[in-house]
Amino acid sequence: MNIVIAIDSFKGCISSVDSGRLLKQAIEDVYPDDAVSVFPLADGGEGTVDAMTQGLNGRIVKVPVTGPLGTKIESRYGLLPDTNTAVIEMADASGLPLVPPEKRNPLHTTTYGLGELILAAIDAGCRHFIIGIGGSATNDCGLGMLTALGFRFLKADGSRAGVAGGDLADVAQIDARQADSRLQDCTFEIACDVTNPLCGPEGCSNVFGPQKGATREIVARMDDDIHHFAQLAEKACGIKGQEMAGAGAAGGLGFAFHTFLHGTLTPGSELILSAIGIKEALSKADLLVTGEGRMDKQTAMGKGPAGVAQLAKSCQPHCLTVALCGSAARDAERINQHGIDAYFPILHAPMTLQEAMDRATTEQNLRQTVQQVMHLIHQTVASRA
């Protein structure tokens, strides 16, 4: 039997790659003749750098950058074995968890550190970027990131504008002539599951601003400021982007990547699945094993397990897909309409959340569950032979 394992991390417990390798060993222990291959799985959000770097035998590169509040922090990117591809999570440099709740205010946060992270990867020889932009603390429309990359944003008096969200209103002129020349050789693939436009009732300020600390007054101001900035940007770059699906992602980063850096925005799981090269393996698979820590209706909305399950069905209609999960919500059945034939929670006895998330317990539960699933599948196949 040809088996492909592509399982997402059980957050806070076990990584995508570690759980995949464990399942592979568990299957081979009872069915050594099965051909089992393991691929990392992520959807562009938290854990993407670790999953892709570890799963594709790359390495983590640590970089000191400017955090969202302007202080120095240690960030990182994943360098893949081709030495040309960098995998980045913007939240590692400019994410909401880096800002204490009492200091959250998108007028004061910046994506400057993300730009520094990109520059560090360019210095290392990277020209292809896969960037997940979820979890941002910012609403600066990429002002900070672009400034770090060499773009100049000038006030009416010719002086330099600042780099935080609150500085967008000061920008009167955009000068791209001093942007790092190496950017012309770079391609940016942006993992983006948000479809919001840049401005208006469904724009980044109104929808996401409050969770970043914006009051109603700040939301109204920033929506106007970003619209003003975007008009200047579209004129300077000759590219329209305000109404594009995803322009409002990460406080306008979707717009910035598209307009200034010619980046492409792609649903996260779709982008990662393409990057890991799993399609050929799925075309020959009899069984796909996927899953994640918690399975619910959100799993069916483009997350990693649903994405790989749908890809498996398109590559090999007869490929059976089984998902393992730490817990399953009452609405988890929706995933059966999205390529997953059956899901199995791995818990075997009542226990607290803390006990269930114990690494050794999770490993034992994963091993026991997948072996039972494999017994059932093999017995069914044998009975039909």
Secondary structure, DSSP 4 states (H G I P E B T S, - for coil): -EEEE----BTTTB-HHHHHHHHHHHHHHH-TTSEEEE-----SSTTHHHHHHHHTT-EEEEEEEE-TTSSEEEEEEEE-TTSSEEEEETHHHHBGGGS-GGG--TTS---HHHHHHHHHHHHTT--EEEEE--SB---STTHHHHHHTT-EEE-TTSPBP-SSGGGGGG--EEE-TTS-GGGGG-EEEEE------SSSTTSHHHHHTGGGT--HHHHHHHHHHHHHHHHHHHHHHT---TTSTTTTTTTTHHHHHHHHH--EEE-HHHHHHHHHT-HHHHHT-SEEEEEEEEESGGGGTT-HHHHHHHHHHHH-TT-EEEEEEEEE-TTGGGGGGTT--EEEE---S---HHHHT-HHHHHHHHHHHHHHHHHHHHHHHHHH-
